[in-house]
Amino acid sequence: QVQLVESGGGLVQAGGSLRLSCTASGRTFPGYVMGWFRQAPGKERAFVAAISWRGSNTNYVDSVKGRFTISKDDAKNTVYLQMDNLKPEDTAVYYCAMDTNRFILSARAEHYDYWGQGTQVTVSS
C-alpha cells in the first residue's frame, strides 16, 4: 500500500506564495509519476502539474505555467509544489497523487491510483 500525506496549505493574500509538500511511504517512491490536482467548491478535481519518475520532465496546466513549479526529492520521498503569485482563483483543496501504471505525465485523474487526503489553499483578494 501507498500512503501520501500533503502539508503546507494555508491562507495567503493574492500575490503571495506557498509551498506544498507530499511525502510518500509504502512503495518505491522514485519509480512513479507524481501529480498535483486541485478541487474548488462545486467543481471537479482538476489537473495542476505532474513530474516524471526521474524528475526530468514536467507538465503544467496552462493557468499555472510560470507561477507554479513541481519538483521532487527522492531521498526524502517527497514531491513539492511551489506556488508563487497566487490568485484568488487558485483557492482549492490540493491533492497529490501517484500513477503506478504508466510513464507519461497524465492530466487525467482516473490514471492516478493513490491519493493524499488533501490540503486547503485559500487565496484572499
Backbone torsions as a table, in degrees:
resi	resn	phi	psi	omega
1	GLN	NA	154.8	179.4
2	VAL	-117.1	136.4	172.9
3	GLN	-119.1	130.6	177.1
4	LEU	-119.8	127.5	-178.1
5	VAL	-125.7	117.6	178.9
6	GLU	-92.1	154.8	173.2
7	SER	-155.3	167.2	174.0
8	GLY	105.5	-4.1	178.0
9	GLY	-71.2	172.4	179.3
10	GLY	165.1	-167.1	179.8
11	LEU	-104.8	129.9	-179.0
12	VAL	-143.5	151.4	176.9
13	GLN	-78.9	155.3	176.5
14	ALA	-55.0	137.4	-176.2
15	GLY	92.0	-11.2	-179.4
16	GLY	-83.7	-175.1	-176.0
17	SER	-132.5	152.7	171.2
18	LEU	-143.8	152.4	172.3
19	ARG	-123.1	118.5	176.5
20	LEU	-91.1	145.0	176.4
21	SER	-124.2	148.8	176.6
22	CYS	-139.2	115.3	-178.4
23	THR	-105.5	131.0	-177.2
24	ALA	-106.1	147.9	174.3
25	SER	-145.4	156.3	172.8
26	GLY	100.1	-15.9	178.2
27	ARG	-150.4	154.3	-178.3
28	THR	-56.9	106.9	-171.5
29	PHE	-64.8	-45.9	-170.6
30	PRO	-65.1	-13.0	-169.9
31	GLY	-87.6	4.1	-170.4
32	TYR	-132.4	155.2	173.4
33	VAL	-70.0	135.6	176.4
34	MET	-117.4	141.5	-178.7
35	GLY	-135.0	160.5	171.5
36	TRP	-119.2	134.2	175.5
37	PHE	-126.9	165.0	176.0
38	ARG	-143.2	152.6	179.7
39	GLN	-136.5	115.5	176.4
40	ALA	-88.8	158.2	-179.6
41	PRO	-56.2	130.4	177.4
42	GLY	77.4	5.1	-178.8
43	LYS	-121.6	162.7	177.4
44	GLU	-77.7	159.5	176.4
45	ARG	-65.4	133.0	-173.4
46	ALA	-125.8	145.7	179.1
47	PHE	-68.1	141.1	175.8
48	VAL	-117.2	-54.1	-175.7
49	ALA	-161.3	157.9	175.4
50	ALA	-145.8	156.8	-179.6
51	ILE	-137.8	140.8	-178.8
52	SER	-71.7	166.5	-175.5
53	TRP	-66.6	-26.4	175.7
54	ARG	-82.3	-17.2	-175.9
55	GLY	84.4	2.4	-175.2
56	SER	-87.8	-18.9	179.8
57	ASN	-121.5	140.5	177.7
58	THR	-135.5	160.9	179.6
59	ASN	-144.7	138.3	-178.0
60	TYR	-134.2	149.0	168.4
61	VAL	-69.8	147.1	-173.5
62	ASP	-56.7	-35.0	-173.2
63	SER	-68.2	-14.8	-179.0
64	VAL	-114.5	-3.8	-179.7
65	LYS	-59.5	132.7	-178.3
66	GLY	86.3	-10.0	178.9
67	ARG	-116.8	-35.0	-177.7
68	PHE	-109.5	148.0	176.7
69	THR	-135.8	125.7	175.8
70	ILE	-99.0	139.8	179.2
71	SER	-151.1	170.2	-179.8
72	LYS	-145.2	151.8	175.7
73	ASP	-125.2	100.8	-175.1
74	ASP	-64.6	-32.2	-179.9
75	ALA	-63.9	-28.3	-179.9
76	LYS	-103.8	3.3	-178.0
77	ASN	52.5	40.2	-172.2
78	THR	-129.9	138.1	171.9
79	VAL	-114.9	143.8	-175.3
80	TYR	-119.8	154.9	169.0
81	LEU	-131.9	103.6	175.9
82	GLN	-84.1	122.6	-176.2
83	MET	-118.6	114.4	180.0
84	ASP	-115.5	161.1	179.3
85	ASN	49.1	50.2	-176.9
86	LEU	-65.1	147.2	-179.6
87	LYS	-121.6	156.1	179.1
88	PRO	-55.3	-31.9	-180.0
89	GLU	-72.2	-5.7	173.4
90	ASP	-82.7	-6.9	179.5
91	THR	-60.9	125.7	-177.0
92	ALA	-179.0	170.8	165.5
93	VAL	-88.6	128.0	-177.5
94	TYR	-103.3	132.9	-178.7
95	TYR	-121.7	139.2	167.7
96	CYS	-98.9	156.3	-174.8
97	ALA	-149.6	155.6	-179.9
98	MET	-123.5	132.9	176.3
99	ASP	-108.1	110.6	-176.7
100	THR	-97.1	6.0	-171.2
101	ASN	-112.4	-11.0	-174.7
102	ARG	-151.6	165.1	179.8
103	PHE	-104.8	-11.2	178.3
104	ILE	-73.9	156.5	-179.8
105	LEU	-90.9	83.4	-175.3
106	SER	-74.1	145.4	174.8
107	ALA	-102.3	6.7	-176.4
108	ARG	-97.6	123.1	-176.9
109	ALA	-59.2	-33.4	-177.0
110	GLU	-69.7	-12.0	177.2
111	HIS	-83.3	-12.0	-177.6
112	TYR	-100.3	129.3	-172.6
113	ASP	-106.1	-6.7	174.1
114	TYR	-130.7	139.6	-174.7
115	TRP	-134.9	148.1	170.4
116	GLY	-82.4	-179.1	-176.4
117	GLN	-85.6	-13.8	178.0
118	GLY	96.7	151.8	175.9
119	THR	-138.1	135.3	-174.5
120	GLN	-81.1	132.0	172.0
121	VAL	-119.9	123.5	179.3
122	THR	-124.6	124.3	-179.1
123	VAL	-114.5	118.4	-179.0
124	SER	-93.0	148.1	-178.5
125	SER	-89.4	NA	NA
